């Protein structure tokens, strides 16, 4: 009889415990559904009474802390998670949760501290290492971040997780040197190829940048040079000013002198705008171009339109471009359609009378390693070189850039 009594009692206790477990699971499942719908207050109303009823259940506490972090009440989240994360033997899940709370609240030093505590338990956690590296980059501790990236890339094949961070660090580089060569050939009728090249050095400051460029051109057995400077000044938010000035050693290959200015306005939603002016002084006359840009950004693509108005010839020219940009790889694929007398590579002719030109171009930028960039450019033109006389013109250019 006693055996039956104890058996019944144990069975009753087991069913009761099972019912409690099922209730916990059901409530948590309901809370998760509310979280999925961003109803964080409803989720907390379900979880917090349950956590108070079962104070020994750390999973409920950790989930409560996560909900507060998703609700962006980071201080409350940290207060709940700290006792489990700060004890001698921390709860790994509590560490992961508090890492996110500190990271999302941009407390990067604290984030690194808890990352290190978690990495003492699991040193190969790519997710935690990635967060730590992001914090180091935010704190401008770039050498430490790159050391971790290099080590992990060699030992765990986790290169993909760190590519975006490497790109961010690389963009902080202050200096760059670029060299370029451009070959211009024509056919039907043909003429001797034209050769152009440049070497430029650029340096970035906190809110500005300056570029010095030495151009050389070899045309009809005559070699001349053009020395110019670009200056960029960033203002509040994302608007900035571009200024250009240059002087030539001759009078035929390049303009004797040139200048330009363009103001890029603060982007509005997916659109950005610019207005500018180009001025070129030739031996016999001056050329003034009014220009600007309207661009629309959608995802990785940018559709842009840029007009040029030659005030001397009262002639409009047009450029329409589509660009695909991969921010992580820093690669660019750009296709252009042009009509009219459009400046190309700082070149422009002072035509006596308006002549037509139809162009289609493509260029691609590819990053080699972390600091070298290669950009080939090809532009085909069907140009009117004399009134009602057309020929084919091929522009092939290669630009190589090294940043440091």
C-alpha positions, -999 to 999 in steps of 0.1 A, spaced: 0 0 0 28 24 9 45 15 -24 13 25 -43 10 58 -23 46 69 -29 43 59 -66 12 80 -69 29 109 -51 60 108 -73 39 106 -104 19 136 -93 51 156 -86 64 147 -121 32 158 -138 32 190 -119 68 198 -129 61 189 -165 31 212 -165 53 240 -151 78 233 -179 52 233 -205 38 266 -192 72 282 -193 77 270 -228 43 282 -239 47 317 -223 82 321 -238 69 311 -272 41 337 -270 66 363 -258 89 355 -288 60 360 -311 54 395 -296 91 403 -299 89 393 -336 61 419 -341 81 445 -321 56 444 -293 83 445 -266 61 458 -237 36 429 -243 66 405 -243 79 419 -211 44 416 -195 46 379 -202 82 372 -193 88 393 -162 61 376 -140 75 343 -151 110 353 -142 99 365 -108 82 332 -102 112 312 -111 142 334 -100 166 305 -104 159 303 -141 187 324 -157 175 318 -192 144 338 -184 165 366 -169 188 367 -199 158 368 -223 143 397 -203 176 415 -206 177 409 -244 141 423 -247 151 455 -230 182 459 -253 160 454 -283 137 480 -268 168 502 -266 165 505 -229 201 496 -225 207 506 -189 179 484 -177 192 455 -198 227 459 -184 213 461 -148 196 427 -153 225 410 -170 254 423 -150 251 400 -120 253 370 -143 281 384 -164 302 398 -136 305 368 -113 336 346 -110 321 320 -134 300 341 -157 270 328 -177 282 327 -214 248 337 -227 246 366 -203 280 377 -216 267 376 -252 236 396 -243 255 423 -223 280 426 -252 252 435 -275 237 460 -250 270 478 -246 278 477 -283 244 490 -294 246 518 -268 280 527 -283 299 521 -250 328 506 -269 353 503 -241 329 483 -219 320 462 -250 357 452 -254 359 444 -217 330 419 -219 342 406 -253 375 397 -236 356 379 -208 337 358 -233 368 351 -254 385 337 -223 357 310 -225 355 307 -263 386 322 -280 374 312 -315 341 330 -315 340 348 -348 309 368 -338 325 382 -306 358 388 -323 340 408 -350 323 430 -325 356 436 -307 373 446 -339 344 469 -348 348 486 -314 386 489 -318 379 506 -352 354 530 -336 380 539 -310 406 544 -337 427 516 -323 432 504 -359 465 486 -354 450 464 -327 420 457 -350 442 448 -380 463 425 -358 432 405 -349 420 404 -384 453 392 -397 456 365 -371 420 353 -375 422 353 -413 453 331 -412 440 306 -386 402 303 -390 394 312 -426 371 339 -413 382 366 -437 347 373 -449 336 384 -414 363 411 -413 363 425 -449 340 453 -441 360 464 -411 393 463 -431 376 485 -457 366 511 -430 401 511 -416 416 514 -451 394 544 -459 409 563 -430 443 563 -448 454 599 -453 475 597 -484 473 583 -519 494 583 -551 479 576 -585 494 573 -620 475 572 -652 480 566 -690 455 575 -717 458 565 -753 435 582 -779 433 566 -813 411 574 -843 401 556 -875 383 563 -908 402 586 -910 430 579 -886 458 600 -872 488 595 -849 477 584 -814 475 610 -787 492 602 -754 483 616 -720 493 607 -685 494 621 -650 508 616 -615 489 628 -585 492 629 -548 463 634 -524 461 640 -487 430 640 -465 425 662 -435 397 659 -409 372 679 -430 391 686 -462 414 671 -488 439 684 -513 452 669 -546 482 679 -566 484 666 -602 510 668 -629 496 661 -664 516 655 -695 503 653 -731 521 643 -763 501 655 -794 514 659 -829 551 656 -817 545 683 -792 548 676 -754 533 700 -729 524 698 -692 495 710 -670 499 714 -633 467 716 -612 453 713 -578 419 700 -565 406 711 -531 376 695 -512 360 711 -482 333 693 -462 307 713 -443 280 703 -419 262 671 -426 272 658 -461 275 689 -483 309 698 -496 327 722 -520 351 712 -549 376 737 -563 401 732 -591 428 753 -607 455 746 -632 483 762 -654 498 748 -686 533 750 -700 519 755 -735 489 767 -754 477 738 -776 477 704 -758 460 718 -727 442 750 -718 466 778 -709 448 781 -676 417 764 -661 396 767 -630 364 751 -617 341 751 -587 312 729 -578 290 727 -547 274 694 -537 243 698 -516 231 678 -487 214 646 -501 176 646 -499 164 610 -493 178 590 -523 187 621 -543 218 643 -544 224 675 -563 253 696 -574 259 729 -593 292 739 -608 312 761 -632 342 753 -654 364 780 -670 392 774 -695 415 800 -711 429 791 -745 453 810 -766 426 825 -788 394 824 -766 379 815 -733 354 787 -727 329 787 -698 309 756 -690 279 755 -666 274 721 -651 257 702 -623 244 668 -614 213 650 -603 218 615 -589 194 589 -576 206 561 -553 189 528 -550 207 500 -532 241 495 -547 231 514 -579 234 551 -587 217 567 -618 231 601 -626 226 629 -651 251 657 -657 246 684 -683 272 708 -696 263 742 -712 290 759 -733 282 796 -730 304 805 -759 288 781 -784 254 781 -767 255 743 -768 242 717 -744 260 684 -738 248 655 -717 261 626 -697 239 598 -683 256 571 -661 247 540 -642 271 529 -614 272 498 -593 293 502 -562 304 475 -537 313 493 -505 329 463 -489 352 454 -518 355 491 -529 348 481 -564 330 502 -590 314 494 -623 303 524 -643 286 527 -677 282 561 -694 264 575 -724 274 609 -736 264 634 -762 281 666 -772 315 682 -763 320 667 -728 352 672 -709 372 640 -705 402 636 -682 406 673 -678 407 677 -717 386 701 -737 388 716 -771 379 752 -780 359 744 -811 353 773 -835 319 759 -842 298 733 -825 305 697 -835 286 666 -824 299 636 -807 282 604 -795 300 583 -768 296 551 -748 321 543 -720 327 518 -693 351 517 -664 358 493 -636 377 498 -603 392 467 -586 410 466 -552 441 445 -549 448 437 -513 440 465 -489 457 495 -506 461 491 -544 433 500 -569 433 494 -606 408 512 -628 407 505 -666 385 529 -686 373 526 -722 353 552 -741 342 549 -777 332 580 -797 315 586 -830 327 622 -834 321 649 -859 356 662 -864 346 685 -893 311 696 -902 291 666 -915 323 645 -914 325 617 -888 352 593 -875 357 567 -848 376 576 -817 389 552 -790 400 563 -755 417 537 -734 430 546 -700 445 528 -670 447 543 -635 466 527 -607 463 541 -571 482 532 -540 469 546 -506 490 547 -475 
